[in-house]
């Protein structure tokens, strides 16, 4: 591709085919390759994403396994009662202050 019709020195004498951008590597891929080397991940790439009809990746968070919560101990129950009472007292004082000021 020539940028000028004149013979002699031009900006680019080589003919290059048009680029579709497929040879470009994103910066984060280059940074990860430099940091991790050429190690391949041990786990398969399939969990965590799906591909829709148009070929676009839909990335979803990988959800952890569910487990049942443990019933709180008596000490935790007492703490919850005290925190609840403190919260009720705090809200009551805020409302009382608002009524007194207005």
C-alpha positions in Angstrom: 0.0 0.0 0.0 1.5 3.3 -1.0 0.7 6.6 0.6 2.0 8.7 -2.2 2.0 8.5 -6.0 5.6 9.7 -6.3 8.5 7.4 -6.9 11.3 7.3 -4.4 11.0 7.5 -0.7 7.6 6.7 0.6 6.2 6.0 4.1 5.6 2.3 3.4 6.8 0.4 0.3 5.7 -3.0 1.4 2.3 -4.2 0.4 0.4 -5.6 3.4 -2.9 -7.4 3.3 -5.7 -5.7 5.3 -5.8 -6.8 8.9 -8.9 -8.1 10.7 -7.3 -7.7 14.1 -7.0 -11.4 14.9 -3.2 -11.1 15.3 -3.6 -8.6 18.2 -3.2 -10.0 21.8 -5.1 -8.1 24.6 -2.8 -6.5 27.2 -4.2 -8.5 30.1 -3.4 -11.8 28.3 0.2 -10.6 27.7 0.5 -9.6 31.4 -0.9 -12.9 32.6 1.4 -14.8 30.3 4.4 -12.9 31.6 3.3 -13.4 35.2 2.2 -17.1 35.0 4.4 -18.2 32.1 2.9 -20.6 29.6 1.3 -22.8 32.3 -2.1 -24.2 31.3 -4.7 -24.2 34.0 -5.4 -27.5 35.6 -9.1 -27.2 35.7 -11.4 -27.3 32.6 -12.7 -24.1 31.2 -16.3 -25.2 30.9 -17.7 -24.4 34.4 -18.6 -20.8 34.9 -19.6 -19.8 31.4 -22.1 -20.6 28.7 -22.3 -19.6 25.0 -25.6 -18.3 23.7 -27.0 -18.7 20.1 -25.0 -15.8 18.8 -21.7 -17.2 20.1 -21.3 -14.7 22.9 -19.9 -15.9 26.2 -22.1 -15.4 29.2 -19.9 -15.4 32.3 -21.6 -16.4 35.5 -20.1 -16.6 39.0 -19.3 -20.1 40.0 -21.6 -20.8 43.0 -20.1 -22.5 46.1 -21.8 -25.6 47.5 -24.6 -24.9 50.0 -24.4 -26.0 53.6 -26.8 -25.7 56.5 -26.1 -23.1 59.1 -25.3 -24.1 62.7 -27.7 -23.2 65.4 -26.2 -20.4 67.6 -24.7 -21.3 70.9 -26.3 -19.9 74.1 -23.5 -17.3 74.4 -24.3 -16.1 70.8 -28.0 -16.0 71.5 -27.4 -13.7 74.5 -25.2 -11.5 72.3 -28.0 -11.3 69.7 -30.5 -10.4 72.4 -28.3 -7.6 73.7 -27.6 -6.3 70.2 -31.3 -6.3 69.4 -32.1 -4.4 72.6 -29.4 -1.9 71.9 -30.7 -1.3 68.4 -34.3 -0.8 69.6 -33.0 1.6 72.2 -31.0 3.5 69.6 -33.9 3.8 67.2 -36.2 5.0 70.1 -33.7 7.7 71.1 -33.4 8.9 67.5 -37.2 9.1 67.1 -37.5 10.8 70.5 -34.9 13.3 69.5 -36.6 14.0 66.2 -40.0 14.6 68.0 -38.4 16.9 70.5 -36.5 19.0 67.9 -39.5 19.4 65.6 
